[in-house]
Amino acid sequence: MDTAQILINLLLFVFLPLWGIAGFIDWCCHRATDIEHTSGLKESLMHSVMGIQVGIPILMCLLYRVNVLVLLICFAAWLLHEVVAHWDVSYATGKRHISIWEMHAHSYLATLPLYMLALIAVVNWPVVVDLVTLNWQDQMQLTPMEYPHGGSWFLPAYLTFMAVLCVFPYLEENIRCLRSSLKGL
């Protein structure tokens, strides 16, 4: 197995699941601090936005060959995620207790996307060189992967894993916060 495949496997089977687990732990912390009655719907929606901001590049890298367009989208999504993450913490601070567990979860949720982006850049180094040297010709379209990363079973299994650990819990959080917000009107 070559180094690139080892790094791809690290992304698929370690970093992607860790990101989902950290998201679930973060959700558990929100629930424990009664988010619907403290920082409320605004913060809950920020969490969903951040999940989408990282989820889109993950899906793009799983479904399409990494080229300049995909890298630009990944970099832009990462930057926007960082902006919203800072906004989220500054908004929540003082409105609800942020436990040591939640701080550790945030640590993973902030660093894992950067590490994943760095590994994607290393595995696709010629594309990074093309991006930096503005050699973008024929690299601004989405080209589907010929063979799925992790095999044909990986994407459905990962999407199911993320639905159970993150999508459904954060959807539940949004609904819980919306209900509380509507009761307060």
VOBA-1610 file (N, C-alpha, C; in pm, whole numbers, padded with zeros to 5 digits, always signed):
BEGIN
Met+00086-00117+00000Met+00000+00000+00000Met+00091+00124+00000Asp+00061+00217-00090Asp+00144+00338-00097Asp+00102+00440+00008Thr+00187+00540+00027Thr+00166+00641+00131Thr+00036+00717+00111Ala+00003+00751-00013Ala-00121+00824-00039Ala-00242+00744+00008Gln-00243+00615-00018Gln-00356+00532+00024Gln-00362+00519+00176Ile-00247+00514+00239Ile-00245+00510+00386Ile-00305+00639+00442Leu-00270+00753+00384Leu-00326+00881+00430Leu-00476+00890+00403Ile-00520+00839+00289Ile-00663+00837+00258Ile-00736+00750+00360Asn-00679+00634+00392Asn-00740+00547+00492Asn-00745+00614+00630Leu-00642+00690+00663Leu-00641+00766+00788Leu-00758+00866+00790Leu-00779+00932+00679Leu-00892+01024+00668Leu-01025+00951+00683Leu-01040+00843+00608Leu-01168+00772+00603Leu-01203+00703+00734Phe-01106+00634+00791Phe-01137+00543+00901Phe-01097+00595+01040Val-01029+00710+01045Val-00993+00768+01174Val-01050+00910+01186Phe-01008+01002+01099Phe-01047+01142+01116Phe-01196+01166+01092Leu-01254+01107+00987Leu-01397+01129+00963Leu-01483+01076+01077Pro-01460+00952+01124Pro-01539+00907+01240Pro-01514+00990+01366Leu-01390+01030+01390Leu-01362+01113+01508Leu-01439+01244+01504Trp-01451+01303+01386Trp-01526+01428+01372Trp-01672+01406+01411Gly-01730+01294+01367Gly-01869+01263+01404Gly-01884+01238+01553Ile-01790+01166+01612Ile-01795+01137+01756Ile-01782+01267+01836Ala-01691+01355+01795Ala-01676+01484+01863Ala-01804+01567+01851Gly-01868+01561+01736Gly-01994+01633+01718Gly-02103+01580+01811Phe-02106+01448+01827Phe-02206+01389+01917Phe-02179+01429+02062Ile-02053+01426+02103Ile-02019+01468+02239Ile-02058+01614+02260Asp-02032+01697+02160Asp-02070+01838+02169Asp-02222+01851+02186Trp-02297+01773+02109Trp-02443+01776+02121Trp-02487+01735+02262Cys-02424+01631+02317Cys-02456+01587+02453Cys-02432+01701+02553Cys-02325+01775+02533Cys-02296+01890+02621Cys-02402+01998+02607His-02447+02025+02484His-02552+02125+02463His-02679+02082+02537Arg-02711+01956+02524Arg-02832+01904+02589Arg-02820+01915+02741Ala-02703+01884+02794Ala-02682+01889+02939Ala-02691+02031+02993Thr-02662+02130+02911Thr-02667+02269+02957Thr-02799+02337+02922Asp-02897+02258+02877Asp-03031+02311+02852Asp-03028+02424+02750Ile-02963+02397+02637Ile-02941+02501+02535Ile-03069+02570+02492Glu-03181+02496+02491Glu-03307+02556+02445Glu-03355+02669+02536His-03308+02669+02662His-03349+02775+02755His-03236+02874+02788Thr-03122+02854+02727Thr-03008+02944+02755Thr-02973+03023+02630Ser-02885+02969+02547Ser-02844+03041+02426Ser-02940+03021+02311Gly-03021+02916+02314Gly-03135+02901+02226Gly-03109+02868+02080Leu-03212+02902+02002Leu-03218+02865+01861Leu-03103+02923+01780Lys-03062+03044+01810Lys-02954+03108+01733Lys-02827+03024+01739Glu-02788+02981+01860Glu-02668+02900+01871Glu-02688+02763+01807Ser-02804+02705+01826Ser-02832+02574+01767Ser-02820+02579+01615Leu-02871+02683+01556Leu-02860+02697+01410Leu-02715+02716+01366Met-02635+02784+01448Met-02493+02798+01417Met-02427+02660+01411His-02465+02571+01502His-02407+02436+01502His-02441+02363+01373Ser-02565+02378+01329Ser-02605+02313+01204Ser-02530+02371+01085Val-02514+02502+01084Val-02439+02567+00976Val-02296+02515+00972Met-02233+02503+01088Met-02095+02453+01091Met-02086+02309+01042Gly-02185+02227+01076Gly-02186+02090+01026Gly-02196+02087+00875Ile-02280+02172+00820Ile-02294+02180+00674Ile-02165+02232+00611Gln-02102+02330+00676Gln-01978+02387+00622Gln-01866+02285+00613Val-01863+02187+00699Val-01761+02081+00691Val-01814+01964+00609Gly-01944+01938+00618Gly-02003+01825+00546Gly-01994+01838+00396Ile-02012+01958+00343Ile-02007+01977+00198Ile-01869+01941+00141Pro-01759+01993+00196Pro-01628+01953+00142Pro-01599+01804+00160Ile-01646+01746+00272Ile-01625+01602+00291Ile-01693+01526+00179Leu-01819+01558+00153Leu-01891+01490+00046Leu-01827+01514-00090Met-01783+01635-00113Met-01720+01665-00242Met-01594+01581-00262Cys-01514+01567-00156Cys-01390+01489-00168Cys-01418+01339-00178Leu-01532+01295-00126Leu-01568+01154-00139Leu-01631+01122-00274Leu-01699+01220-00333Leu-01772+01195-00458Leu-01696+01237-00583Tyr-01608+01337-00572Tyr-01541+01394-00689Tyr-01390+01390-00675Arg-01325+01387-00790Arg-01178+01396-00789Arg-01138+01534-00739Val-01036+01538-00657Val-00989+01667-00605Val-00915+01739-00716Asn-00966+01857-00749Asn-00901+01946-00844Asn-00902+02086-00784Val-00865+02185-00861Val-00857+02322-00810Val-00992+02368-00758Leu-01100+02341-00830Leu-01233+02383-00785Leu-01267+02322-00650Val-01246+02193-00635Val-01277+02125-00509Val-01190+02181-00396Leu-01061+02203-00422Leu-00974+02260-00319Leu-01019+02401-00279Leu-01057+02483-00376Leu-01104+02618-00344Leu-01229+02612-00256Ile-01320+02523-00289Ile-01441+02507-00208Ile-01404+02460-00067Cys-01311+02365-00057Cys-01267+02315+00073Cys-01204+02425+00157Phe-01115+02504+00097Phe-01051+02614+00170Phe-01154+02718+00214Ala-01245+02755+00124Ala-01347+02855+00157Ala-01437+02805+00268Ala-01479+02679+00260Ala-01566+02623+00364Ala-01494+02619+00498Trp-01367+02583+00497Trp-01291+02579+00623Trp-01282+02718+00686Leu-01252+02819+00603Leu-01243+02956+00655Leu-01377+03002+00712Leu-01485+02977+00640Leu-01617+03015+00689Leu-01653+02940+00817His-01614+02813+00825His-01638+02734+00946His-01567+02797+01065Glu-01444+02842+01045Glu-01369+02906+01153Glu-01436+03035+01199Val-01487+03113+01105Val-01556+03237+01140Val-01680+03206+01225Val-01761+03111+01179Val-01883+03077+01253Val-01849+03014+01388Ala-01742+02933+01394Ala-01702+02871+01521Ala-01665+02978+01624His-01593+03080+01582His-01558+03189+01675His-01683+03266+01718Trp-01771+03290+01623Trp-01896+03360+01651Trp-01980+03278+01749Asp-01985+03146+01728Asp-02062+03056+01814Asp-02014+03063+01959Val-01885+03049+01981Val-01833+03048+02117Val-01850+03185+02183Ser-01825+03291+02107Ser-01842+03424+02166Ser-01989+03450+02199Tyr-02080+03397+02120Tyr-02223+03414+02147Tyr-02266+03334+02270Ala-02219+03209+02280Ala-02263+03119+02388Ala-02201+03154+02523Thr-02080+03210+02520Thr-02011+03243+02645Thr-02095+03343+02724Gly-02122+03310+02847Gly-02204+03395+02932Gly-02351+03362+02928Lys-02396+03291+02824Lys-02536+03252+02815Lys-02560+03113+02873Arg-02457+03028+02866Arg-02469+02893+02922Arg-02330+02844+02961His-02327+02742+03045His-02201+02684+03091His-02138+02603+02978Ile-02010+02628+02951Ile-01935+02549+02853Ile-01836+02465+02933Ser-01866+02335+02943Ser-01789+02245+03027Ser-01654+02211+02964Ile-01569+02149+03044Ile-01440+02104+02994Ile-01459+02000+02884Trp-01563+01917+02896Trp-01593+01818+02792Trp-01628+01888+02661Glu-01708+01993+02670Glu-01746+02066+02549Glu-01625+02138+02489Met-01538+02192+02575Met-01416+02256+02523Met-01329+02156+02448His-01318+02034+02503His-01239+01931+02434His-01306+01890+02303Ala-01436+01878+02304Ala-01508+01846+02179Ala-01483+01955+02076His-01490+02082+02120His-01464+02194+02027His-01322+02187+01973Ser-01229+02144+02057Ser-01091+02131+02012Ser-01082+02036+01893Tyr-01148+01921+01906Tyr-01149+01825+01794Tyr-01227+01879+01675Leu-01341+01941+01701Leu-01424+01992+01592Leu-01355+02105+01515Ala-01265+02175+01579Ala-01191+02282+01512Ala-01067+02230+01440Thr-00997+02135+01502Thr-00870+02092+01443Thr-00886+01983+01338Leu-00980+01893+01356Leu-00994+01784+01259Leu-01020+01834+01116Pro-01107+01932+01094Pro-01123+01980+00956Pro-00992+02036+00898Leu-00913+02104+00981Leu-00784+02154+00933Leu-00690+02039+00898Tyr-00684+01938+00985Tyr-00598+01822+00959Tyr-00644+01748+00834Met-00776+01734+00818Met-00827+01666+00699Met-00792+01745+00574Leu-00807+01875+00580Leu-00773+01960+00466Leu-00624+01950+00434Ala-00541+01949+00537Ala-00396+01936+00515Ala-00362+01802+00450Leu-00424+01694+00497Leu-00397+01563+00436Leu-00447+01556+00293Ile-00562+01615+00266Ile-00612+01619+00129Ile-00515+01694+00040Ala-00459+01804+00092Ala-00359+01880+00016Ala-00234+01797-00009Val-00187+01724+00090Val-00066+01642+00074Val-00090+01532-00030Val-00204+01464-00018Val-00235+01354-00111Val-00250+01407-00254Asn-00296+01530-00266Asn-00321+01590-00398Asn-00224+01705-00425Trp-00097+01687-00389Trp+00001+01795-00398Trp+00010+01860-00536Pro+00007+01785-00646Pro+00012+01851-00777Pro-00104+01949-00797Val-00219+01920-00740Val-00334+02012-00751Val-00307+02138-00668Val-00244+02123-00554Val-00208+02240-00472Val-00112+02329-00550Val-00014+02269-00615Val+00081+02346-00697Val+00006+02418-00809Asp-00089+02349-00874Asp-00169+02413-00979Asp-00252+02529-00921Leu-00306+02511-00803Leu-00384+02617-00739Leu-00298+02740-00714Val-00182+02719-00656Val-00093+02830-00619Val-00035+02899-00743Thr-00006+02823-00846Thr+00054+02881-00967Thr-00051+02929-01067Leu-00178+02923-01024Leu-00292+02966-01107Leu-00305+02887-01236Asn-00261+02764-01235Asn-00278+02674-01349Asn-00412+02602-01331Trp-00520+02673-01359Trp-00654+02624-01328Trp-00726+02566-01450Gln-00660+02567-01564Gln-00723+02519-01687Gln-00769+02374-01670Asp-00892+02348-01708Asp-00954+02215-01702Asp-00966+02162-01559Gln-00964+02250-01459Gln-00977+02207-01320Gln-01089+02281-01246Met-01183+02332-01322Met-01292+02408-01260Met-01427+02340-01284Gln-01425+02208-01288Gln-01548+02131-01303Gln-01545+02015-01204Leu-01661+01962-01175Leu-01670+01848-01085Leu-01661+01719-01167Thr-01561+01638-01137Thr-01540+01512-01207Thr-01565+01399-01108Pro-01670+01319-01131Pro-01699+01210-01036Pro-01582+01113-01023Met-01569+01057-00901Met-01466+00956-00875Met-01498+00831-00958Glu-01395+00772-01015Glu-01415+00647-01089Glu-01444+00533-00992Tyr-01368+00528-00883Tyr-01384+00425-00781Tyr-01400+00495-00647Pro-01504+00461-00573Pro-01527+00531-00446Pro-01418+00501-00342His-01382+00605-00268His-01288+00586-00157His-01349+00490-00056Gly-01269+00397-00008Gly-01317+00304+00093Gly-01403+00192+00040Gly-01424+00187-00090Gly-01509+00085-00150Gly-01653+00130-00159Ser-01734+00052-00224Ser-01873+00091-00250Ser-01957+00098-00122Trp-01915+00033-00017Trp-01990+00032+00108Trp-01962+00154+00196Phe-01846+00221+00175Phe-01803+00323+00270Phe-01899+00442+00279Leu-01934+00503+00166Leu-02017+00624+00170Leu-02153+00598+00234Pro-02227+00493+00195Pro-02354+00469+00266Pro-02335+00443+00416Ala-02230+00370+00452Ala-02204+00342+00594Ala-02169+00471+00667Tyr-02085+00555+00607Tyr-02045+00680+00673Tyr-02163+00775+00686Leu-02244+00785+00581Leu-02361+00874+00589Leu-02460+00827+00696Thr-02477+00697+00709Thr-02563+00643+00814Thr-02506+00675+00952Phe-02376+00652+00967Phe-02306+00683+01092Phe-02326+00830+01129Met-02305+00920+01033Met-02319+01063+01060Met-02464+01103+01085Ala-02558+01038+01018Ala-02699+01068+01043Ala-02735+01035+01187Val-02690+00919+01234Val-02722+00876+01370Val-02650+00962+01474Leu-02522+00991+01451Leu-02443+01063+01552Leu-02459+01214+01547Cys-02487+01270+01430Cys-02487+01417+01419Cys-02615+01475+01359Val-02656+01426+01244Val-02769+01491+01175Val-02895+01484+01260Phe-02934+01364+01302Phe-03057+01352+01382Phe-03047+01423+01517Pro-02936+01409+01591Pro-02927+01483+01718Pro-02934+01635+01700Tyr-02863+01689+01601Tyr-02867+01834+01584Tyr-03001+01882+01529Leu-03067+01798+01450Leu-03202+01830+01406Leu-03296+01834+01527Glu-03280+01736+01615Glu-03358+01733+01739Glu-03331+01859+01822Glu-03203+01900+01829Glu-03168+02021+01903Glu-03235+02143+01842Asn-03232+02153+01710Asn-03296+02267+01643Asn-03446+02269+01673Ile-03511+02153+01667Ile-03655+02146+01694Ile-03684+02182+01839Arg-03603+02129+01929Arg-03620+02159+02072Arg-03606+02310+02096Cys-03506+02370+02035Cys-03484+02515+02054Cys-03593+02597+01987Leu-03638+02552+01871Leu-03748+02623+01803Leu-03875+02620+01886Arg-03908+02503+01941Arg-04028+02490+02027Arg-04017+02584+02146Ser-03900+02586+02209Ser-03881+02673+02326Ser-03893+02819+02285Ser-03836+02852+02171Ser-03842+02990+02122Ser-03987+03032+02091Leu-04063+02942+02033Leu-04203+02974+02000Leu-04288+02986+02125Lys-04256+02909+02229Lys-04329+02920+02357Lys-04305+03054+02422Gly-04186+03111+02397Gly-04150+03239+02458Gly-04213+03358+02388Leu-04273+03338+02273Leu-04333+03451+02200Leu-04464+03496+02259
//
